[in-house]
Amino acid sequence: MKFIRNLFRPSKKYKGVWPIKVYVLKLFFLLMFLFAAKDAWSELMTHKGEWNPEIAIAWCAIAAYTTLSSLGIFHTLKMLPIMLFMFFYKGLWLMFVAYPLYKKGQLAVSEAADWVPIFMLIIIPMIFTPWQYVFKTYVLGKE
């Protein structure tokens, strides 16, 4: 019971962040690495022929950030900028691609429809992100 209570209390080990938040973020870093990095690297390594430059940029960026996410499994708070990058690009995509399609009633019949549920999952790590720590460390530059 003490272990469970301690999950929801600030921890010196995690610079005042609740351990439950760190563990959930570790899980999402692991999932990013296992699934998205695998897909991106598979696409890069098995692609045949010339690349569309924009598509290649996207696959390279996904391979880079998801591979770096493996560091977040072990250094969760230090690698939060990778998670922030994910929130930002997925949020932008939802706002500029999915929402206009939804507003026009065309989302369900578009290629974007399959991506919406996956991108909406950013809500979970956003809930567990230690925003006070993020602001203090990454915006104000204090440790």
C-alpha positions as CSV (number, residue, x, y, z in Angstrom):
1,M,0.0,0.0,0.0
2,K,2.9,2.4,0.8
3,F,4.3,1.7,-2.7
4,I,1.0,2.8,-4.3
5,R,0.8,5.9,-2.1
6,N,4.4,6.9,-3.0
7,L,3.5,6.7,-6.7
8,F,1.4,9.8,-6.2
9,R,3.9,11.9,-4.1
10,P,6.7,14.1,-5.3
11,S,9.9,12.1,-5.4
12,K,13.5,13.4,-4.8
13,K,14.7,10.7,-7.2
14,Y,12.6,12.3,-9.9
15,K,13.2,16.0,-9.0
16,G,9.9,16.4,-7.3
17,V,7.8,14.7,-10.0
18,W,5.4,12.0,-9.1
19,P,6.8,8.5,-9.9
20,I,3.6,7.5,-11.6
21,K,4.1,10.2,-14.2
22,V,7.6,9.1,-14.9
23,Y,6.6,5.5,-15.3
24,V,3.8,6.3,-17.7
25,L,6.1,8.5,-19.7
26,K,8.7,5.6,-19.7
27,L,6.0,3.4,-21.1
28,F,5.2,5.8,-23.9
29,F,8.9,6.2,-24.8
30,L,9.1,2.4,-25.0
31,L,6.0,2.2,-27.2
32,M,7.4,5.0,-29.5
33,F,10.6,3.1,-29.8
34,L,9.1,-0.4,-30.3
35,F,6.4,0.5,-32.8
36,A,7.2,3.8,-34.6
37,A,11.0,3.3,-34.8
38,K,10.5,-0.2,-36.1
39,D,8.1,1.1,-38.8
40,A,10.3,4.0,-39.8
41,W,13.5,2.1,-40.0
42,S,11.8,-0.7,-41.9
43,E,10.5,1.8,-44.4
44,L,13.9,3.4,-44.8
45,M,15.9,0.2,-45.1
46,T,13.5,-1.6,-47.5
47,H,12.5,1.3,-49.8
48,K,13.1,0.6,-53.4
49,G,13.6,3.3,-56.1
50,E,13.8,7.0,-55.8
51,W,12.2,8.8,-52.9
52,N,9.7,11.5,-52.9
53,P,11.8,14.1,-51.0
54,E,8.9,15.2,-48.7
55,I,8.1,11.6,-47.8
56,A,11.7,10.8,-47.2
57,I,12.0,13.8,-44.9
58,A,9.0,12.5,-42.9
59,W,10.4,9.0,-42.6
60,C,13.9,10.2,-41.6
61,A,12.4,12.6,-39.0
62,I,10.2,9.8,-37.5
63,A,13.2,7.4,-37.4
64,A,15.4,10.0,-35.7
65,Y,12.9,11.1,-33.0
66,T,11.6,7.6,-32.2
67,T,15.1,6.2,-32.0
68,L,16.1,9.0,-29.6
69,S,13.0,8.1,-27.6
70,S,14.8,5.0,-26.5
71,L,16.9,7.3,-24.3
72,G,13.7,8.4,-22.7
73,I,13.1,4.9,-21.3
74,F,16.2,5.4,-19.1
75,H,16.5,9.2,-18.8
76,T,12.8,10.2,-18.9
77,L,12.9,13.7,-17.6
78,K,16.0,14.7,-19.6
79,M,14.3,13.4,-22.8
80,L,11.0,15.2,-22.3
81,P,11.7,17.5,-25.3
82,I,11.2,14.4,-27.5
83,M,7.8,13.9,-26.0
84,L,7.0,17.7,-26.4
85,F,8.0,17.4,-30.1
86,M,5.5,14.5,-30.5
87,F,2.8,16.5,-28.8
88,F,3.5,19.5,-31.1
89,Y,3.6,17.7,-34.4
90,K,0.6,15.5,-33.7
91,G,-1.4,18.4,-32.3
92,L,-0.6,20.5,-35.4
93,W,-1.6,17.6,-37.7
94,L,-4.9,17.1,-35.8
95,M,-5.5,20.9,-36.1
96,F,-4.5,21.5,-39.7
97,V,-5.3,18.1,-41.4
98,A,-7.9,16.2,-39.4
99,Y,-10.1,19.0,-38.0
100,P,-10.8,20.7,-41.4
101,L,-11.8,17.3,-42.8
102,Y,-14.0,16.6,-39.8
103,K,-15.6,20.1,-40.1
104,K,-16.4,19.4,-43.8
105,G,-17.8,15.9,-42.9
106,Q,-15.0,14.3,-45.0
107,L,-12.8,12.8,-42.3
108,A,-14.4,9.4,-42.2
109,V,-13.9,8.8,-45.9
110,S,-10.3,10.2,-46.0
111,E,-6.9,8.6,-45.7
112,A,-6.5,10.7,-42.5
113,A,-9.2,8.8,-40.7
114,D,-6.9,5.9,-39.8
115,W,-4.4,8.3,-38.1
116,V,-6.8,10.2,-35.9
117,P,-7.2,7.5,-33.2
118,I,-3.5,6.9,-33.1
119,F,-2.7,10.7,-32.8
120,M,-5.5,11.2,-30.3
121,L,-3.5,8.9,-27.9
122,I,-1.2,11.9,-27.2
123,I,-3.8,12.9,-24.6
124,I,-2.6,10.1,-22.2
125,P,1.1,11.2,-22.0
126,M,0.0,14.8,-22.0
127,I,-2.0,14.1,-18.8
128,F,1.0,12.5,-17.2
129,T,3.6,15.1,-18.4
130,P,4.9,17.0,-15.4
131,W,4.1,20.4,-16.8
132,Q,5.4,22.4,-13.8
133,Y,8.8,20.6,-14.3
134,V,8.7,21.2,-18.0
135,F,8.0,24.9,-17.5
136,K,10.7,25.3,-14.8
137,T,13.3,23.3,-16.6
138,Y,12.8,23.9,-20.3
139,V,11.1,27.3,-20.4
140,L,12.8,29.1,-17.5
141,G,16.0,27.1,-17.7
142,K,16.2,26.2,-14.0
143,E,17.2,22.9,-12.6
